[in-house]
């Protein structure tokens, strides 16, 4: 019985610790990249020619992007 209690307690603590660490996706599309409108996608996302700007900041050349946001999300998550 003690082992079951300890295991359940540990699982509950881990669940609480990770409950605030969720990520979600967000659509991003603006043209604040200094290379926007140059005919080449520069935001480092899928199909881009270069990685010179942040995800979703070269919308004119790359189109709308989906970006995962939240704690622990790596920087290269532009889709």
C-alpha positions in Angstrom: 0.0 0.0 0.0 2.9 2.4 0.8 4.4 1.8 -2.6 1.1 2.6 -4.4 0.7 5.8 -2.4 4.3 6.9 -3.2 3.8 6.2 -6.9 0.5 8.0 -7.0 1.9 11.0 -5.1 4.9 11.2 -7.5 2.7 11.1 -10.5 0.5 13.8 -9.1 3.5 16.0 -8.4 4.9 15.5 -11.9 1.5 16.3 -13.4 1.2 19.6 -11.4 4.8 20.6 -12.4 4.1 20.1 -16.1 0.5 21.5 -16.1 1.7 25.0 -16.7 4.2 24.0 -19.4 1.8 23.6 -22.3 2.3 24.9 -25.7 -0.1 26.0 -28.4 0.1 27.2 -31.9 -0.4 30.7 -33.2 -0.7 32.1 -36.7 1.8 34.8 -37.6 1.9 37.0 -40.6 3.4 40.4 -40.9 6.0 42.1 -43.0 8.4 43.5 -40.4 11.4 41.5 -41.8 13.8 43.9 -43.5 13.8 41.5 -46.5 10.0 41.4 -47.0 8.8 41.8 -50.6 12.1 40.7 -52.1 10.7 37.6 -53.7 12.5 35.1 -51.4 11.2 33.6 -48.2 13.6 34.7 -45.4 11.9 33.5 -42.2 13.6 30.1 -41.8 10.4 28.2 -41.9 9.4 25.3 -44.2 10.4 26.0 -47.8 12.2 29.2 -47.0 15.3 30.2 -48.9 17.0 31.9 -45.9 16.8 32.2 -42.1 17.4 35.9 -41.8 14.2 36.9 -40.0 11.8 35.7 -37.3 9.0 33.2 -38.1 6.1 34.9 -39.8 7.7 38.2 -40.4 8.1 37.8 -44.2 4.5 37.1 -45.0 4.6 38.7 -48.5 7.2 36.1 -49.6 6.4 33.1 -47.3 2.7 33.3 -46.6 1.1 32.8 -43.2 3.0 30.7 -40.8 2.0 28.6 -37.7 4.3 28.9 -34.7 4.3 26.9 -31.5 4.6 29.1 -28.5 4.9 28.3 -24.8 7.5 27.3 -22.2 10.2 24.8 -23.5 9.3 25.3 -27.2 12.5 25.4 -29.3 13.2 28.5 -31.4 13.0 26.6 -34.8 9.3 25.8 -34.8 8.1 27.8 -37.7 5.7 25.9 -40.1 
